[in-house]
Amino acid sequence: MKIQQLARSWIAGVVLMAVSAAVLAQSEERHVVVLATGGTIAGAGASVADSATYAAATVPVDKLLAGLPELENLARVSGEQVFQIASESFNNENLLALGQRVSELTKQADVDGIVITHGTDTLEETAFFLNLVVQTDKPIVLVGSMRPGTALSADGGLNLYGAVSVAASEDAMGKGVLVTMNDDILSGRDVSKSINIKTNSFQSQWGPLGMVVEGRNYWFRDPVKRHTTSSEFNIDDIDTLPAVDIVYGYGNMNTTGIEAYGETNIAALIHAGTGNGSVAAPAVDALKALRDKGVNIIRSSRVPAGFVLRNAEQPDDDYDWVVAHDHRPQQARILAMVALTKTDDSKELQRIFWEY
Ligand code: DAS
C-alpha cells in the first residue's frame, strides 16, 4: 500500500513541476502583437520574376503569420488586421486610429511589444508620428518590404522575423519607435525611404541604431531627441490633426501653389526649399503674406541630408518663420501637425523642432 501511495505522490509531484514549468515558460515567453495595415509586405505578384510589379495590400495578417512558423521561436505572436491599404493612401484618420490602437495595446500587461506591418511609401511618417505621441517604453517596430512575398529573394519574411525579434526584446525598450528593414534597426525619428526600388532603401543620415541578425540585436547608438515617454505629446489627448501641407522649391519657382494653400484652412506650410532651405524671391513675399494671415511657415529642404540653419538662407527672426532642423519635409509635416495640437506660437514651434 505504502509503495503505491509513494508512487502516486511522486507522479503528482512530477506533473506539478511540469505544469509549473510550462506556466513559467508561458509567463516568461513575451507576447508580440502584429498590427497589419497593408503595403507590399502584404502584396502578391503574378510571377516570381515580378519583384516590382504586384498588387499591394492583399495578403491578410493571419496568412502572413502562418507563412512564418519560425516566429513561434521568438515570442507568442498574435495578429490584428487594422487596415488593408497601400500606404501612399494613408490619411490623418488612419494615423490617429492606428495610434489609438497602439496606445491601447501598450497599456495591456500581457503585451510586451508591437510590430506594425506597413507599406513602405509612408512608413517613415507613421513611425515618426507614433514616436511623438505614444507614451510607452515598450518596443514598437514598423516593418515593410520592397518586394512582395511571391517574388524571388523576397525581403518581407526576414524583415518581419527581425521585427518580431526586436519587438520581443527587453533591450529594445526605451529606444523610441523603431523600423527594421534589411537587417538594420533604425530610429522612427529620422528613417527615410531613400531608394524607391531596392531592398536597402531605408536609411537615416545619422545611421542605424543597430542591426538584427538571426533574431539577435546588436546596438551601436541611442536616440538623443525626445520621444515616447519623454514626449510632451500624447495620442490619448489628440482626436484631430490640423491641416499642414508642403510646397516644393525649384528653378523658375512660381507662387501658384503657395497662394492656393493660402485659400485653404492650413495651419502651417512646409517649404521644401533648395539647398539649405533657400526660398526663391517671388516665394518669399508669398510666404510672408501667408504668415501675416496666421499660417506658420516652416523651412525644410528638398536636399536629402543635412539640416536647415536658422537665419542663414533667410532672416527667419524677421519673418517669424520656423526652420525644420534636420527633418525632411514629410517628417516636418508630421511634427508640425502634432505640435500644432498644442501651440501655434512660432517660438514654441521652433523649440519643438529643436527638441524632437
Ligand atoms: N505602395 C507601397 C505602399 O503601400 C507598396 C510598398 O512598398 O509597401 O507603401
Residues whose N, C-alpha, C, O or C-beta is under 5 A from the ligand:
A	BS01	DAS	G39 T40 I41 A56 I85 A86 S87 E88 H118 G119 T120 D121 T122 G144 S145
